[in-house]
Amino acid sequence: MNGFEIILPFLRPIERLILDPEISEIMVNGSERIFIEKLGHIQPIHDVTISQKSLEVAVRNIARRLGDDISEEKPILDSRLPDGSRVAAVLPPCSLNGVVLTIRKFNAKHFAIDDLVAGGTLPAGLAERLRLAILQHKNILISGGTGTGKTTILTALSSFIPEHERVLVIEDTAEVQVRTPNLVRFESRREQDGFSAVTIRELLRASLRHRPDRILLGEIRGAEAFDLLQLLNTGHSGTISTVHANSAAQALSRFTSCVLESGVELPYRAIKNNIADSLNIVVHLERRPGRRFVSEVVEILGYKPEFDRYDLKPLFTRMGDTPCLP
């Protein structure tokens, strides 16, 4: 059974939107305002409505079918369908628009690096440079906003990892599609139904007991950045991870903030110095209507404490539609 078969009985008014393969995301802002993302463009839907009562009943039923709960006491739902699609909802009074429902479809299509080059996501020269960086076991951080294609790039870059290496993937939600013979996958778990939580931090620590040659961390959101930093400092090179940020420089600031969330008692500049010693390359992605592309790649040469900034060497920049490889 795929995920849509679970939710369709409760969402008949928007069934055609859910089943449309060209629609990647459905956003219901209350009963009468519905938006979709189709082929990379956000657009309103004017000929579909769903009553507030029906929407609330649907969200509650979907939560129960997925083994979760949403109610006045717990007004936020963040769940996953069996196919990897995400269902998120918020109930009033926390949502002032009425019931808000967002369905983000999982894209099962595997984009090879050649597909991304052909589609203009990155030029062939940059793809080759990143291939060499992975073969050299460089640590790579992929940054960008929501929906910029961070997971797609991570998946594509993982294809450069030699088949004899043991790859361990750690995620909050299984999305990274790695194809390699010696693959181990870990997924965190929220506390629910009497089961205790299993955090990314715990899985990172456990990963060291399973002899990984590479660790792919789906996304850095908080204190697990410190555990990743510790791991990188103990010789586990060749790691690839992602982080939400608006630029390559901001990605490093975000990583620094996440390390500080761990409560580690290290001087701020010592943390930055450790990050500069551990991370090698930042790949930043942007999204414009109908397009997702690599806009910036920098190499981290070090940290300059006298100026409190990272020493970054541009490897690639994209000005408008013109890519530039120094």
N, C-alpha and C positions, 0 to 999 in steps of 0.2 A: 504493500500500500504506500503510495506517495503522500506527501504532506497535504496536497490540495484536496484529496479525497476526504481527509479528516475535517477540513474547515468549510468545504463547499456547502454542506447541508445547512449551515448557519448563515451563509453569506450569498444567497441566491441573487439578490439585487446587483451584486458586483461580480457575479460569476464570470461573465465574459472578460472582465478586466483581469481576473486571476488567471484565466486560461490562455490569455493572449501571450504568445511566446516573445513578442517584441516589447512587452511591458516588463520592466525590471523591478518597479516599486509602485505600490499603491498606498496613497496617503489619504485617510478619511478624517477630515477636520470637523467632527460633528456630523450631523445628519445630512446636510445639504451641500457641503463643500468637499468635493473629492478631486484629488490631483493624482497624476501618474507621472512616472518617468518612462518615456518610450524612446528607444534608440538614442539615449543620452539627453533628451530634452524633457523638461518639466512642463506639463500642460494641464489645464483644468478639464474636468469632465462635467458637462452641463446637462446631459440627458439621463443621468442616473442619480437617484436619491435613495436613501435608506433611513427609515424612521429612527428617532433617538431610542425608543424602546427596543426595537428590533436589534439595533446595534449593541445595546447593552446586554441583551439576552445572548446575542451571538458571541460577544467577547467572553462572557461568563462560561458559556458552554464550551468554547474553544479551550479556555484555560483548564477546565475539568478534563477534557479529552486528552490534553497534553500532560496531565498529572500535575498541574499547577493550580494556582488560585488567584482570583482577583475579586475584591470586595471593598466595602467602605473602609474596612480595617486595613486592607492591603490593596490600595488603588492602582498599583503599577504592575503590569505584566510584561515580562521579557522572556519569551520562550522560543523554542526552535522546533520546526517540523522535522519529520524523519528524513526528508531530502536535504536538510540543511537550511531551508528558508527560515526567515525570522519573522515572528509575530510579536509586535509590541503594542501595548495599549495603556491608556490612563483614563480613569473614571473621574467624574465630578465628585466633590468640588475642587479636586486638585487640577482638573482640566476645565478651564473656564469656557471652552468652546463646546462643551458636551463631551460625549465619549470620543476619544481620539484613538484611531487604529492605524497602524502602519505595518504593511506586509512587504518585506524585502525578499525577493525571490533569489534562491541560490542558483548561480550560474554554473551548471555542471560542465560547460564546454571548457576544454583544456586548451589554453592559448600557448602555443609554442613561441619561442623567441622570434622565429621567422614570421609568425603571424603578426606579432607586435611591430616588427620592423616594417612589414608590408602595410600595416594600418597606420603608420606614422607615429606610433607611441614613442619610439626612439630610433635613431639612425643606426645603420649596420656597424659603423665604426665604433659607436659607443657600446653596442652589444658585444663586440669583440673585446673591447677594453674591460668590460665587466666579467666576461668569461675568463680572461686571464687573471683578474683579481680573485675570482672564486677558486681557480686552480692554485693560486698562491696562498690560499687560506686567509684572505683578508676578511676582517669583520665588517659587515655592511649593515647600515641602518637605512631603511626605506621610509620616507616621510611623505605626508600629504594630508589633505582634508578627507572628509567622508566621501566615499564613492569615487576617489581619484584612481583607484586601481592598484592599491598597495599590495593586496593579496595576489592579484594577477601577476604583478611583476615578481613577487617573491616566488610564486610557483614557477614562472618561466625561468628565473635565474637558477632555481634548484635543479633544472635539467642539466646544468653544467657540472654538477657534482659527479665525480667519477663513481661508477657503479660498484666498485669494491669497497666504498666507504659506508660506514654505518650511520644512518641519519635518524635523529630523534626529533620529532615535531611536538611542540607543546602549544596548546591553544585553549582559549576560553570556549570557543565553539569551533568544531572541526570544519575548516574551510580550505586550508591549503591542500592542493592536490599534487602530492609528490609521487613520482613514479620511479622507484629505485628498489632493487631486490631486498636490501637489508634495511628495512624501515620499521621504526617503532613510533607509535602515536600515543600521546598523553592528552587528556582533556580535563580541565578543572570542573568542579562540581559545586553548585550553590547549596547552602543548607536548606533542605526541604524534606518533608515527609519523614521526619525522624532521622534522616541521614545527615551526618556532619559535613561541613564544607571541606573541600579539598582545593587548596589555592594553587595558583601558578607558582608562588614561591616554594611551596612544598614539592611540587613536581620538578621544579628546577633543581632543587637539592637532591631529589631522588634520581634525577637523570644521570648524575655522576657515577652511580652504582651500576650503570648499564652500558658502559664503555662506548659512548657516542664519539664518532669522528667529527660529526657536525650536529649542532643544535639549531633548529629553526623555531624561533619564538614568534607566534602569531601576531601579538601586539603588546607593546609595553604601555601599561596604564597607570602603574603606581609603584609600590615599594619593591616589586620584583626586579626593578631596574638595578637595585643594589646587588641582588643575588646574581644577576646576569653579569654585572661588572666584576664580582668576585670570581665567577666562573672564567671570564675572559682573562683575568689576571693570573689564573693558575694554568694557563697554557691551552685552553680549549678554543683554538682559533677556527676561523671559517664559519662563524655564526652569522645568521641573517635574521633580522627582526624588523618590525615596523612600529611607527609611532605617529600619532596625530600632530601635525604642525603645519605652519603656513610658509615655511622656507627651510632650507638646509640648516641655516644658523639657528633658527628657532627650534628645530628638531633637537639640537644639542642642548639648548636651554631647557626644553621639555624633559629630556633625559636626565639632566641635572636635577630638576625639580622632583622627578620621580625617585631618584636616589635619596634625596633629602626626606621624602615621605617615609622611608624605612626607619627614620629615627637614628640613623648611624651617627656616632659622635666623632666625626671627622671634620677638619676645617673645610670651609666651602671651597677654597682654592685647591686643597688637596684632592677633593672629589673631582674637580674639573681636570686636574692633572692626570688622575687615574683614567678618566674618560678619554682624554686625548691619547693616552698610552694604549688604550684598549680598542677603541673604535678606529677604523681606517678610512671608510668611505661612507658618505651620505648621498643617497639617491632621492631627489625630491620630485614629486609628481603634482601636476595641476589638472584641473578639470574646467573646461569651457563647454558651452552648449554643443552636445554631440561629439565631443572630443575629450580624450584623456591622454596625457603625454608627459614624458620626463622633461622637466624644465630646467633642472640644475643638478649637477653632480660635483661634489667637492671631496678632496682628500684632506684628511686631518693630519697636519704635520706636527702639531704639538699644542701646548698651551703657554701663553705669555702672561705670567702673573703680574708683571709690572703694568700691563694694560688691561688685565682681567678679561682677556678674550682668547678664543681659539685661533690658532694659525691655520687658515684654510687655503688650500690651493684649488682654484677652479679647474675641473677637468672637462666640464661641458656646461654650456649655457644655451638657452633657447630664447631668442628675442623675437617675439611674434611667431611667424612661421619659418624663421631662419635659424636652424641649429648651428652651433659653433663648437667645434672641437679644437681646443688650444693645441 
